[in-house]
Amino acid sequence: MNYKPIIIVAGEPNSIFFELFFKVIKKKIKSPIILIASKKLLLNQAKILKKRVNFNLINKLDAIKEKIDLKKINLINIDFDQSQAFGKITSKSNNYISSCFETAINLLNNNVSNKLINGPISKKTFLKKRFNGITEYLANKTNTKNFAMIIYNKDLSVCPLTTHLPIKYVSKKINKLEITNKVKLINNFWEKKFNRQVKIAVTGLNPHCESIDKFNEDKEIILPIIKKLKLKYNIEGPLPADTVFLKNNRKKFDLIIGMYHDQVLAPIKTLHEYDAINITIGLPFIRVSPDHGPNEAMLGKNKSNYLSLFNSIKFLDF
C-alpha cells in the first residue's frame, strides 16, 4: 500500500517541537515524512538535546515529483538566521514561519499530499491579532469559508463554536447558520473518517441555559436550530455546560459543541491532558496539530511529553 506523505511545518523555532519530533520519529510510522524547517536550527537543537536524526535534504521540486525517501525524514530547508539553538520567541521568526506554511500549501495544492501537521506557534507573536488562531489563518490562506476546530480524542472530542474570541464578543457570534455549518462539517467528517454518524451534544451559552436578561440565546437561538437539526442528525441540546461533561452524561456522545473556547477546552484538557489533538476540518486538506503551545519554559530540557505530536502523526498515518 502506498501512503501519502505527511507534511510537517515545524512551527515556532524556539519551541519544544524538535525535542518532541526526535522522540516521535523513533516510533513506527508508515507514511513518508516531509519536514519543512531550518536545517541549521534542527542540527543545532539536535546537538543540544544529544539526538541524531537521519534526513534526506530535498527541494520543493523533488517533493512535487515525489522524489522522496521512504526510510528517512525528507527535509525542505527554509533558512532562519539564529546562531544559538534556543532563544526567545520574537517576531523575527514570522517570515520564516510564513515561508514554511507557504511551502506546505504549495505542496498540498500540487497534490503531493492531503495531510498537514504544524508544530506549536505563538499566536500572539505570529498572528499579531490579524486572525483568532492558526485555524483561521489557514482558512484565509485557502479561501475556506466554512471550517471548524476539533480537539479530538477517540473517547470524547469537543468543538468550540467560536475559537480564540474574547468573551464579550461571543454572544454576538452565536447564530443558527454558524451552528448548522459546524454540525454539518462535523457529521461529514465523522462519516468519511469513521464511517458512521456522530453523536453530538451542544451546550448552552448561559449558566444552566438560563438568563436574567429578556433575551435568552439558549431559548431563542440554540434550541430552535437543534430541534430542526434533530430531524437529520444525532444531536441534543442545549445542555448545561456544567453537567454535560459528567461521566454518565459525556459517555452518550462522541463530540460536544461549546459556545466558546474555554467552555469546552478546559474540561477536555482536564480529562485527556496531552492525549488529544487539534484538527481543522473544512479545509482542502486535513490539518492536525499537537494540542499545546511552544512551552518556552521547557526549552532544551528534554522532558516534554510527546504524546500529542505522536497522536497527530498516527491520526494521519494512512
C-alpha positions as CSV (number, residue, x, y, z in Angstrom):
1,M,0.0,0.0,0.0
2,N,1.3,3.5,-0.9
3,Y,0.9,6.1,1.8
4,K,0.8,9.8,1.0
5,P,3.5,11.8,2.8
6,I,2.7,13.7,6.0
7,I,3.8,17.3,5.5
8,I,5.0,18.8,8.8
9,V,5.7,22.5,9.3
10,A,8.0,22.7,12.3
11,G,6.4,26.0,13.5
12,E,7.9,28.3,16.1
13,P,11.8,27.9,16.1
14,N,12.0,28.5,19.8
15,S,9.6,25.8,20.9
16,I,9.7,22.2,22.1
17,F,8.8,20.9,18.6
18,F,12.2,19.4,17.6
19,E,12.5,17.7,21.0
20,L,9.1,16.1,20.5
21,F,9.9,15.3,16.9
22,F,13.2,13.5,17.8
23,K,11.3,11.3,20.2
24,V,8.4,10.5,17.9
25,I,10.4,9.5,14.8
26,K,11.7,6.6,16.7
27,K,8.2,5.1,16.6
28,K,6.9,3.0,13.7
29,I,5.4,5.4,11.1
30,K,4.3,4.0,7.7
31,S,3.8,7.3,5.8
32,P,6.8,9.2,4.5
33,I,7.6,12.5,6.3
34,I,8.3,15.8,4.6
35,L,9.6,18.2,7.2
36,I,9.6,21.9,6.4
37,A,12.1,23.6,8.7
38,S,15.5,25.2,9.1
39,K,18.3,22.6,8.7
40,K,20.7,24.8,10.7
41,L,18.2,25.1,13.6
42,L,17.4,21.4,13.5
43,L,21.1,20.4,13.8
44,N,21.8,22.9,16.5
45,Q,18.9,21.7,18.7
46,A,19.7,18.1,18.0
47,K,23.2,18.7,19.3
48,I,22.0,20.3,22.5
49,L,19.4,17.6,23.0
50,K,22.0,14.9,22.1
51,K,19.9,13.4,19.4
52,R,20.7,12.0,16.0
53,V,18.4,12.5,13.0
54,N,18.7,10.8,9.6
55,F,17.3,13.1,7.0
56,N,17.3,13.4,3.2
57,L,17.6,17.0,2.1
58,I,15.2,17.7,-0.8
59,N,13.9,20.8,-2.6
60,K,10.3,21.7,-3.3
61,L,10.5,20.3,-6.9
62,D,11.7,17.0,-5.6
63,A,8.7,16.7,-3.3
64,I,6.3,17.7,-6.2
65,K,7.9,15.0,-8.3
66,E,7.6,12.6,-5.3
67,K,11.4,12.0,-5.2
68,I,11.3,11.3,-1.5
69,D,13.0,8.7,0.6
70,L,10.6,6.4,2.4
71,K,13.0,5.5,5.1
72,K,14.4,9.0,6.0
73,I,13.0,12.3,7.1
74,N,12.7,14.3,3.9
75,L,13.7,17.9,4.8
76,I,12.9,21.0,2.9
77,N,15.2,23.7,4.3
78,I,13.8,27.1,5.0
79,D,16.6,29.5,6.1
80,F,16.4,31.0,9.5
81,D,19.2,33.2,10.9
82,Q,19.6,32.2,14.5
83,S,23.1,31.2,15.6
84,Q,22.0,29.7,19.0
85,A,19.9,26.6,19.4
86,F,17.3,28.2,21.6
87,G,16.2,31.8,22.1
88,K,13.2,33.9,23.0
89,I,10.1,34.0,20.9
90,T,10.0,37.2,18.9
91,S,8.6,38.5,15.6
92,K,11.9,37.7,14.0
93,S,10.6,34.2,13.2
94,N,7.4,35.5,11.5
95,N,8.8,35.5,7.9
96,Y,10.3,32.1,8.5
97,I,7.0,30.6,9.7
98,S,5.1,32.2,6.8
99,S,7.6,30.7,4.3
100,C,7.2,27.3,5.9
101,F,3.4,27.5,5.6
102,E,3.6,28.8,2.0
103,T,5.8,25.9,1.0
104,A,3.5,23.4,2.7
105,I,0.4,24.9,1.0
106,N,2.1,24.8,-2.4
107,L,2.9,21.1,-1.9
108,L,-0.7,20.4,-0.9
109,N,-2.0,22.4,-3.9
110,N,0.1,20.2,-6.1
111,N,-1.4,17.0,-4.7
112,V,1.9,15.8,-3.1
113,S,-0.3,15.1,-0.1
114,N,-3.6,16.0,1.7
115,K,-2.1,15.7,5.2
116,L,-0.6,18.6,7.1
117,I,0.7,18.9,10.7
118,N,2.1,22.1,12.1
119,G,4.2,22.4,15.3
120,P,3.4,24.9,18.1
121,I,3.2,28.5,17.2
122,S,2.9,31.6,19.3
123,K,-0.3,33.1,18.1
124,K,0.3,36.4,19.9
125,T,3.6,36.9,18.1
126,F,2.9,35.4,14.7
127,L,-0.7,36.4,14.1
128,K,-0.5,39.9,15.6
129,K,-4.3,39.9,16.2
130,R,-5.0,39.5,12.4
131,F,-6.5,36.1,13.0
132,N,-8.0,34.4,16.1
133,G,-5.8,31.4,15.6
134,I,-3.9,29.2,13.1
135,T,-7.3,27.6,12.2
136,E,-8.5,31.0,10.9
137,Y,-5.0,31.7,9.4
138,L,-5.1,28.6,7.2
139,A,-8.8,29.1,6.3
140,N,-7.8,32.5,5.0
141,K,-4.8,31.1,3.1
142,T,-7.0,28.5,1.4
143,N,-10.1,30.8,0.9
144,T,-12.1,28.5,3.1
145,K,-15.4,29.9,4.5
146,N,-16.8,27.1,6.5
147,F,-14.4,25.4,8.9
148,A,-14.3,24.0,12.4
149,M,-11.7,23.3,15.1
150,I,-12.0,20.0,16.8
151,I,-10.0,18.9,19.8
152,Y,-10.1,15.2,19.2
153,N,-9.8,12.1,21.4
154,K,-11.3,8.7,20.4
155,D,-13.4,8.7,23.6
156,L,-14.7,12.3,23.5
157,S,-14.0,15.3,21.4
158,V,-15.0,18.9,21.5
159,C,-15.6,21.8,19.1
160,P,-15.9,25.5,20.2
161,L,-18.4,27.4,18.1
162,T,-16.2,30.4,18.5
163,T,-12.5,29.9,18.9
164,H,-9.9,32.4,20.3
165,L,-12.5,35.1,20.9
166,P,-12.8,37.4,23.9
167,I,-15.9,36.5,26.0
168,K,-17.6,39.9,25.4
169,Y,-17.9,39.1,21.7
170,V,-19.1,35.6,21.9
171,S,-22.9,36.2,22.2
172,K,-22.7,38.3,19.0
173,K,-21.3,35.4,17.0
174,I,-23.8,32.8,18.0
175,N,-26.4,32.2,15.3
176,K,-28.3,29.4,13.7
177,L,-26.3,29.4,10.5
178,E,-23.0,29.0,12.4
179,I,-24.4,26.1,14.5
180,T,-25.8,24.4,11.4
181,N,-22.5,24.7,9.4
182,K,-20.5,23.3,12.3
183,V,-22.8,20.3,12.7
184,K,-22.8,19.5,9.0
185,L,-19.0,19.7,8.8
186,I,-18.5,17.5,11.9
187,N,-21.0,14.9,10.8
188,N,-19.5,14.8,7.3
189,F,-16.0,14.4,8.8
190,W,-17.2,11.5,11.1
191,E,-18.9,9.7,8.2
192,K,-15.9,10.0,6.0
193,K,-13.3,9.2,8.6
194,F,-15.2,6.7,10.8
195,N,-18.0,5.6,8.5
196,R,-20.8,6.5,11.0
197,Q,-22.9,9.3,12.1
198,V,-21.5,11.3,15.0
199,K,-23.4,11.7,18.3
200,I,-23.3,15.4,19.2
201,A,-24.2,17.4,22.3
202,V,-24.5,21.2,22.1
203,T,-24.0,23.3,25.2
204,G,-26.0,26.4,26.1
205,L,-24.3,29.8,26.4
206,N,-25.7,30.8,29.8
207,P,-25.3,29.0,33.2
208,H,-27.9,26.3,33.3
209,C,-29.2,27.5,29.9
210,E,-31.0,30.3,31.8
211,S,-30.6,34.1,31.6
212,I,-31.8,37.0,33.7
213,D,-31.9,39.1,30.5
214,K,-35.1,39.3,28.5
215,F,-33.3,37.8,25.5
216,N,-32.1,34.2,26.2
217,E,-29.7,32.9,23.5
218,D,-30.4,29.3,24.6
219,K,-34.1,29.6,24.1
220,E,-34.2,32.0,21.1
221,I,-31.3,30.7,19.0
222,I,-29.8,27.4,20.1
223,L,-33.0,25.4,21.0
224,P,-34.9,26.1,17.7
225,I,-32.0,25.1,15.5
226,I,-31.2,22.0,17.5
227,K,-34.9,20.9,17.1
228,K,-34.5,21.4,13.4
229,L,-31.2,19.6,13.1
230,K,-32.5,16.6,15.2
231,L,-34.6,15.7,12.1
232,K,-31.4,14.7,10.3
233,Y,-28.6,14.4,12.8
234,N,-27.9,12.6,16.1
235,I,-27.8,15.7,18.3
236,E,-29.0,17.0,21.6
237,G,-29.1,20.5,23.2
238,P,-28.8,23.0,24.5
239,L,-27.4,21.2,27.6
240,P,-25.9,22.9,30.6
241,A,-22.1,23.2,30.3
242,D,-21.6,22.5,34.0
243,T,-23.1,19.0,33.8
244,V,-22.6,17.7,30.2
245,F,-19.1,16.6,31.0
246,L,-20.1,14.4,33.9
247,K,-19.2,10.8,33.3
248,N,-22.7,9.4,32.8
249,N,-23.6,12.3,30.5
250,R,-20.5,12.6,28.3
251,K,-20.4,8.8,27.6
252,K,-23.6,9.3,25.4
253,F,-21.7,11.5,22.9
254,D,-18.7,11.5,20.5
255,L,-18.4,15.2,20.5
256,I,-19.6,18.3,22.4
257,I,-20.0,21.6,20.7
258,G,-19.5,24.5,23.1
259,M,-20.3,28.2,22.5
260,Y,-16.8,29.5,23.3
261,H,-13.2,28.3,23.6
262,D,-12.7,27.6,27.3
263,Q,-16.2,26.3,27.9
264,V,-15.1,23.0,26.2
265,L,-11.3,23.1,26.1
266,A,-10.9,23.4,29.8
267,P,-12.8,20.2,30.6
268,I,-11.4,18.3,27.7
269,K,-7.8,19.1,28.7
270,T,-8.6,18.1,32.3
271,L,-9.9,14.8,31.1
272,H,-7.3,14.0,28.4
273,E,-4.3,16.2,29.1
274,Y,-1.8,15.5,26.3
275,D,-3.9,12.7,24.8
276,A,-5.7,14.9,22.3
277,I,-5.0,16.6,19.0
278,N,-6.2,19.7,17.3
279,I,-7.9,19.1,13.9
280,T,-9.1,21.7,11.5
281,I,-11.9,20.4,9.2
282,G,-13.4,22.1,6.2
283,L,-10.0,22.9,4.6
284,P,-9.0,21.3,1.2
285,F,-6.7,19.1,3.3
286,I,-6.7,17.6,6.8
287,R,-4.8,19.8,9.2
288,V,-3.7,18.5,12.6
289,S,-1.5,19.9,15.3
290,P,-0.5,19.0,18.8
291,D,-2.8,20.4,21.4
292,H,-0.3,22.5,23.2
293,G,1.9,25.6,22.7
294,P,5.6,26.3,22.2
295,N,6.3,25.9,26.0
296,E,9.3,28.2,26.3
297,A,9.8,27.2,29.9
298,M,10.8,23.7,28.8
299,L,13.2,24.6,26.0
300,G,16.3,22.3,25.9
301,K,15.3,20.3,29.0
302,N,14.3,17.2,27.0
303,K,11.5,16.5,29.4
304,S,8.4,17.4,27.4
305,N,5.6,15.0,26.7
306,Y,5.5,13.9,23.0
307,L,2.1,12.1,23.1
308,S,0.1,14.8,21.4
309,L,2.5,15.0,18.4
310,F,2.7,11.3,18.2
311,N,-1.1,11.1,18.1
312,S,-1.2,13.8,15.4
313,I,1.1,11.7,13.2
314,K,-0.7,8.4,13.9
315,F,-4.0,10.1,13.0
316,L,-2.7,10.9,9.6
317,D,-0.7,7.7,9.1
318,F,-2.9,6.2,6.4
